Amino acid sequence: MKKPLILVTNDDGITAPGIRNLVSFMNELGEVIVVAPDSPQSGKGHAITINSTLTYDEVNMEGPQKDYALSGTPVDCVKFALDKILKRKPDIVVSGINHGSNSSINVIYSGTMSAAVEAGLEGLPAIGFSLLDFNWEADFSQSKSFIQHIVKKVLEQPLPKGIVLNVNIPKLHQNEIKGIKICKQAHAKWEESFDERINPHGKKYYWLTGYFNNMDQSEDADETALSEGYISVVPVKFDLTAYEYLQNLQKTFDC
């Protein structure tokens, strides 16, 4: 049987330990092509490059896969891969492994998940993986068997078109992870402020700061699953329509 074609991308950059581990895991499952940003692109969400040009280079990395570094965002990487690099559509797109959480509201800001959502827009099965450890030297090995298991399941039973998976992995050893839970996105938000400082020339500058406020303690929320030692899997779609409000809104404008 022909090996599945797997497109790998991320938002931390092509040399980040997270993506290098993910590539290694995927090499055991299929033919791998990597198209990832040539520099960190965290927090870019679904941004695309429209006011400047893009360039790319094939880079030599360890492993049998082909690696391409693009001077753009994670979404650019998916678009460019599908149009210019891949000879056929991939069987699956995997993004990550992100250094840090993309659970709950973080999915909105995440370049990792936006790359997966872009693949979903193209009707492709896609998964974004994140490890709840911001350390550049994080241990990704404990996530290997779970990531491979999830990818195999999606390859065997493709997702409905337009739906992608947001997978977050707690910072635990493999034998401490209790399993996988299918979850909803927790209701939470960042309480933010801008820390004002003054540079040596007397000019004000600002750092975005804040804290994560989880307002959802329900059992089926991703934040709950992660706090209890489970891997959270949330199905995500790009359709943001508030269907439950359509009729009420229609009544408002019928008057």
Sequence and secondary structure as in RCSB ss.txt:
>XXXX:A:sequence
MKKPLILVTNDDGITAPGIRNLVSFMNELGEVIVVAPDSPQSGKGHAITINSTLTYDEVNMEGPQKDYALSGTPV
DCVKFALDKILKRKPDIVVSGINHGSNSSINVIYSGTMSAAVEAGLEGLPAIGFSLLDFNWEADFSQSKSFIQHI
VKKVLEQPLPKGIVLNVNIPKLHQNEIKGIKICKQAHAKWEESFDERINPHGKKYYWLTGYFNNMDQSEDADETA
LSEGYISVVPVKFDLTAYEYLQNLQKTFDC
>XXXX:A:secstr
    EEEEE SS TT HHHHHHHHHHHTTSEEEEEEESS  TT TT    SS   EEEE  SSSSEEEEESS HH
HHHHHIIIII SS  SEEEEEEEES   TTHHHH HHHHHHHHHHHTT  EEEEEES   TT   GGGHHHHHHH
HHHHHHS   TTEEEEEEE SS GGG  EEEE B   EEEEEEEEEEE TTS EEEEEEEEEEE    TTBHHHH
HHTTEEEEEEEES    GGGHHHHHHHHH 
